[in-house]
């Protein structure tokens, strides 16, 4: 199940887009084909990062603290799947990147606002880390999780945790590395696409998948 509203933000629409369809699909499966393996494409937004910064490496056992209605809707959908009784796999996807990624995605917006050398140097100061996953890896992971031999559980799907400094400088052939300023405690008051650049907490362990 990969349908839904993938735009990070707030609003009542997320419940209708991400929770209701999941519930309806599960009810259909329980009635028509209860032996079917149900694979839900969720998001690291269901876990998110706390308002107080930390360099902690997150895994599937880390307590979710979604900061948005988007994240809460994803977590709600996960809970419905887990309590349904059907065989399932839940893929918490990192920030998806690829040749045709959405122009309003976190990474695309970050690259756009740092096209200016001055802004890029400023953003490079922050010690943010983002959990990236290439769209090809997402496809491979979903196919793997559709295999009934995979235990019913939640799986983080992240190709690499990459520093914001490295990401914004990649298109300009400038040396990356980590920033020098950690503002995790303040990141929560900024818009999500800017706040994540300042938090060092978006660091996820995808070893299980």
C-alpha positions as a Markdown table, in Angstrom:
| # | Residue | x | y | z |
|---|---|---|---|---|
| 1 | Unk | 0.0 | 0.0 | 0.0 |
| 2 | Unk | 1.9 | 3.0 | -1.3 |
| 3 | Unk | -1.0 | 5.4 | -1.9 |
| 4 | Unk | -1.6 | 8.5 | 0.4 |
| 5 | Unk | -0.5 | 12.0 | 1.0 |
| 6 | Unk | 3.3 | 12.1 | 1.2 |
| 7 | Unk | 3.7 | 15.8 | 1.8 |
| 8 | Unk | 5.1 | 16.5 | 5.3 |
| 9 | Unk | 2.9 | 19.0 | 7.1 |
| 10 | Unk | -0.3 | 19.4 | 9.2 |
| 11 | Unk | -4.0 | 19.3 | 8.6 |
| 12 | Unk | -7.0 | 17.0 | 8.9 |
| 13 | Unk | -6.5 | 15.8 | 5.3 |
| 14 | Unk | -3.8 | 13.4 | 6.4 |
| 15 | Unk | -6.2 | 11.2 | 8.4 |
| 16 | Unk | -8.4 | 10.9 | 5.3 |
| 17 | Unk | -5.5 | 10.3 | 3.0 |
| 18 | Unk | -3.3 | 8.0 | 5.0 |
| 19 | Unk | -5.4 | 6.3 | 7.7 |
| 20 | Unk | -8.9 | 5.7 | 6.2 |
| 21 | Unk | -7.7 | 4.0 | 3.0 |
| 22 | Unk | -5.4 | 1.7 | 5.0 |
| 23 | Unk | -8.3 | 0.7 | 7.2 |
| 24 | Unk | -10.6 | 0.0 | 4.2 |
| 25 | Unk | -7.9 | -2.1 | 2.4 |
| 26 | Unk | -7.3 | -4.2 | 5.5 |
| 27 | Unk | -11.1 | -4.8 | 5.9 |
| 28 | Unk | -11.2 | -6.0 | 2.3 |
| 29 | Unk | -8.2 | -8.3 | 2.8 |
| 30 | Unk | -9.7 | -9.8 | 5.9 |
| 31 | Unk | -13.0 | -10.5 | 4.0 |
| 32 | Unk | -11.6 | -11.6 | 0.6 |
| 33 | Unk | -8.1 | -13.0 | 1.2 |
| 34 | Unk | -7.0 | -13.1 | 4.8 |
| 35 | Unk | -3.8 | -15.0 | 4.0 |
| 36 | Unk | -2.5 | -12.1 | 1.9 |
| 37 | Unk | 0.7 | -10.4 | 3.1 |
| 38 | Unk | 0.0 | -6.6 | 3.5 |
| 39 | Unk | 3.0 | -4.3 | 3.0 |
| 40 | Unk | 2.5 | -0.7 | 4.2 |
| 41 | Unk | 4.8 | 2.1 | 2.9 |
| 42 | Unk | 5.2 | 4.3 | 6.0 |
| 43 | Unk | 7.8 | 6.9 | 6.7 |
| 44 | Unk | 10.5 | 7.9 | 9.2 |
| 45 | Unk | 8.1 | 10.8 | 9.8 |
| 46 | Unk | 6.2 | 8.3 | 12.0 |
| 47 | Unk | 9.3 | 8.3 | 14.3 |
| 48 | Unk | 10.6 | 11.8 | 13.5 |
| 49 | Unk | 13.1 | 13.6 | 15.7 |
| 50 | Unk | 12.6 | 15.0 | 19.2 |
| 51 | Unk | 12.7 | 18.8 | 19.7 |
| 52 | Unk | 15.8 | 18.4 | 21.8 |
| 53 | Unk | 18.7 | 17.5 | 19.6 |
| 54 | Unk | 20.7 | 14.3 | 20.0 |
| 55 | Unk | 23.2 | 12.3 | 18.0 |
| 56 | Unk | 21.4 | 9.0 | 18.9 |
| 57 | Unk | 21.1 | 6.4 | 16.3 |
| 58 | Unk | 17.5 | 5.4 | 15.9 |
| 59 | Unk | 16.2 | 1.9 | 15.1 |
| 60 | Unk | 12.8 | 0.2 | 15.0 |
| 61 | Unk | 12.6 | 0.0 | 18.8 |
| 62 | Unk | 13.0 | 3.8 | 19.3 |
| 63 | Unk | 9.8 | 5.3 | 20.7 |
| 64 | Unk | 8.0 | 7.3 | 17.9 |
| 65 | Unk | 7.6 | 11.0 | 18.5 |
| 66 | Unk | 5.9 | 12.3 | 15.3 |
| 67 | Unk | 6.0 | 16.1 | 15.2 |
| 68 | Unk | 3.4 | 16.5 | 12.4 |
| 69 | Unk | -0.1 | 15.4 | 11.5 |
| 70 | Unk | 1.6 | 13.7 | 8.5 |
| 71 | Unk | 3.7 | 11.6 | 10.9 |
| 72 | Unk | 0.9 | 11.0 | 13.3 |
| 73 | Unk | -1.3 | 9.7 | 10.4 |
| 74 | Unk | 1.5 | 7.4 | 9.3 |
| 75 | Unk | 1.9 | 6.0 | 12.9 |
| 76 | Unk | -1.9 | 5.6 | 13.2 |
| 77 | Unk | -1.9 | 3.6 | 9.9 |
| 78 | Unk | 0.9 | 1.4 | 11.3 |
| 79 | Unk | -1.1 | 0.7 | 14.5 |
| 80 | Unk | -4.1 | -0.3 | 12.5 |
| 81 | Unk | -2.0 | -2.7 | 10.4 |
| 82 | Unk | -0.4 | -4.2 | 13.5 |
| 83 | Unk | -3.7 | -4.8 | 15.2 |
| 84 | Unk | -5.5 | -6.1 | 12.2 |
| 85 | Unk | -4.4 | -9.8 | 12.5 |
| 86 | Unk | -3.2 | -10.0 | 8.9 |
| 87 | Unk | 0.3 | -11.0 | 7.9 |
| 88 | Unk | 2.2 | -7.7 | 7.3 |
| 89 | Unk | 5.4 | -5.7 | 6.8 |
| 90 | Unk | 5.7 | -2.0 | 7.5 |
| 91 | Unk | 8.5 | -0.1 | 5.7 |
| 92 | Unk | 9.4 | 3.2 | 7.4 |
| 93 | Unk | 11.0 | 4.9 | 4.4 |
| 94 | Unk | 13.7 | 7.5 | 4.7 |
| 95 | Unk | 13.7 | 10.7 | 2.6 |
| 96 | Unk | 13.4 | 9.3 | -1.0 |
| 97 | Unk | 15.7 | 10.7 | -3.6 |
| 98 | Unk | 16.1 | 10.0 | -7.3 |
| 99 | Unk | 16.2 | 11.6 | -10.7 |
| 100 | Unk | 12.5 | 12.6 | -10.7 |
| 101 | Unk | 11.9 | 13.3 | -7.0 |
| 102 | Unk | 9.1 | 15.7 | -6.1 |
| 103 | Unk | 10.2 | 19.4 | -6.4 |
| 104 | Unk | 8.7 | 20.0 | -2.9 |
| 105 | Unk | 10.5 | 17.1 | -1.2 |
| 106 | Unk | 12.8 | 17.8 | 1.7 |
| 107 | Unk | 16.0 | 17.2 | -0.3 |
| 108 | Unk | 14.8 | 19.0 | -3.5 |
| 109 | Unk | 13.8 | 22.1 | -1.4 |
| 110 | Unk | 17.1 | 22.0 | 0.5 |
| 111 | Unk | 19.1 | 21.9 | -2.7 |
| 112 | Unk | 17.0 | 24.7 | -4.2 |
| 113 | Unk | 17.4 | 27.1 | -1.2 |
| 114 | Unk | 21.2 | 26.4 | -1.1 |
| 115 | Unk | 21.8 | 27.2 | -4.8 |
| 116 | Unk | 23.1 | 30.6 | -3.5 |
| 117 | Unk | 26.7 | 30.2 | -2.3 |
| 118 | Unk | 26.0 | 32.5 | 0.7 |
| 119 | Unk | 23.0 | 30.4 | 1.9 |
| 120 | Unk | 24.9 | 27.2 | 1.2 |
| 121 | Unk | 27.8 | 28.3 | 3.4 |
| 122 | Unk | 25.3 | 29.2 | 6.2 |
| 123 | Unk | 23.4 | 25.9 | 6.0 |
| 124 | Unk | 26.7 | 24.0 | 6.0 |
| 125 | Unk | 27.4 | 25.2 | 9.5 |
| 126 | Unk | 24.6 | 23.1 | 10.9 |
| 127 | Unk | 25.2 | 19.5 | 12.1 |
| 128 | Unk | 22.1 | 18.1 | 10.6 |
| 129 | Unk | 21.9 | 14.5 | 9.3 |
| 130 | Unk | 19.2 | 13.3 | 6.9 |
| 131 | Unk | 18.2 | 9.6 | 6.3 |
| 132 | Unk | 18.2 | 9.3 | 2.5 |
| 133 | Unk | 17.0 | 6.3 | 0.5 |
| 134 | Unk | 17.2 | 6.0 | -3.3 |
| 135 | Unk | 14.0 | 5.1 | -5.1 |
| 136 | Unk | 15.6 | 1.9 | -6.5 |
| 137 | Unk | 16.4 | 0.8 | -2.9 |
| 138 | Unk | 12.8 | 1.5 | -1.9 |
| 139 | Unk | 11.5 | -0.7 | -4.7 |
| 140 | Unk | 13.9 | -3.5 | -3.7 |
| 141 | Unk | 12.9 | -3.3 | -0.1 |
| 142 | Unk | 9.2 | -3.4 | -0.7 |
| 143 | Unk | 9.6 | -6.5 | -2.9 |
| 144 | Unk | 11.7 | -8.1 | -0.2 |
| 145 | Unk | 9.1 | -7.3 | 2.5 |
| 146 | Unk | 6.4 | -8.7 | 0.4 |
| 147 | Unk | 8.0 | -12.1 | 0.9 |
| 148 | Unk | 6.0 | -14.1 | 3.4 |
| 149 | Unk | 9.3 | -15.4 | 4.9 |
| 150 | Unk | 9.9 | -11.9 | 6.4 |
| 151 | Unk | 8.6 | -11.8 | 9.9 |
| 152 | Unk | 5.6 | -9.4 | 10.5 |
| 153 | Unk | 7.2 | -6.3 | 11.8 |
| 154 | Unk | 8.4 | -2.7 | 11.2 |
| 155 | Unk | 11.5 | -2.2 | 9.1 |
| 156 | Unk | 13.5 | 1.1 | 8.6 |
| 157 | Unk | 14.5 | 1.5 | 5.0 |
| 158 | Unk | 17.4 | 4.0 | 4.7 |
| 159 | Unk | 20.3 | 3.8 | 2.2 |
| 160 | Unk | 22.5 | 6.3 | 4.1 |
| 161 | Unk | 22.4 | 8.9 | 6.8 |
| 162 | Unk | 24.2 | 11.9 | 5.2 |
| 163 | Unk | 25.1 | 15.2 | 6.7 |
| 164 | Unk | 23.4 | 18.3 | 5.5 |
| 165 | Unk | 26.7 | 19.9 | 4.7 |
| 166 | Unk | 27.6 | 17.0 | 2.4 |
| 167 | Unk | 24.2 | 17.0 | 0.7 |
| 168 | Unk | 24.1 | 20.8 | -0.1 |
| 169 | Unk | 27.7 | 20.7 | -1.4 |
| 170 | Unk | 27.5 | 17.6 | -3.6 |
| 171 | Unk | 26.2 | 19.5 | -6.7 |
| 172 | Unk | 29.0 | 22.0 | -6.4 |
| 173 | Unk | 31.9 | 19.6 | -5.9 |
| 174 | Unk | 32.7 | 21.1 | -2.6 |
| 175 | Unk | 34.0 | 19.0 | 0.3 |
| 176 | Unk | 31.3 | 17.9 | 2.6 |
| 177 | Unk | 31.7 | 16.6 | 6.2 |
| 178 | Unk | 29.7 | 17.6 | 9.3 |
| 179 | Unk | 28.8 | 21.1 | 10.3 |
| 180 | Unk | 29.9 | 22.9 | 13.5 |
| 181 | Unk | 26.6 | 24.2 | 15.0 |
| 182 | Unk | 24.1 | 22.0 | 16.7 |
| 183 | Unk | 20.7 | 23.7 | 17.1 |
| 184 | Unk | 18.5 | 20.6 | 17.7 |
| 185 | Unk | 16.7 | 22.3 | 20.6 |
| 186 | Unk | 15.6 | 25.1 | 18.4 |
| 187 | Unk | 14.9 | 23.0 | 15.3 |
| 188 | Unk | 11.3 | 22.2 | 16.4 |
| 189 | Unk | 10.2 | 25.9 | 16.1 |
| 190 | Unk | 11.2 | 26.2 | 12.5 |
| 191 | Unk | 9.3 | 24.9 | 9.4 |
| 192 | Unk | 10.0 | 21.2 | 8.9 |
| 193 | Unk | 12.1 | 21.6 | 5.7 |
| 194 | Unk | 14.4 | 24.0 | 7.4 |
| 195 | Unk | 14.3 | 22.5 | 10.9 |
| 196 | Unk | 15.5 | 19.1 | 9.8 |
| 197 | Unk | 18.7 | 20.8 | 8.4 |
| 198 | Unk | 19.6 | 21.9 | 11.9 |
| 199 | Unk | 18.8 | 18.8 | 13.9 |
| 200 | Unk | 21.5 | 16.1 | 14.3 |
| 201 | Unk | 18.9 | 13.5 | 15.2 |
| 202 | Unk | 17.6 | 12.2 | 11.8 |
| 203 | Unk | 20.0 | 9.3 | 12.1 |
| 204 | Unk | 18.5 | 5.9 | 11.4 |
| 205 | Unk | 19.7 | 2.3 | 11.6 |
| 206 | Unk | 18.5 | 0.3 | 8.6 |
| 207 | Unk | 20.5 | -2.8 | 9.3 |
| 208 | Unk | 17.5 | -5.2 | 9.6 |
| 209 | Unk | 16.6 | -4.7 | 6.0 |
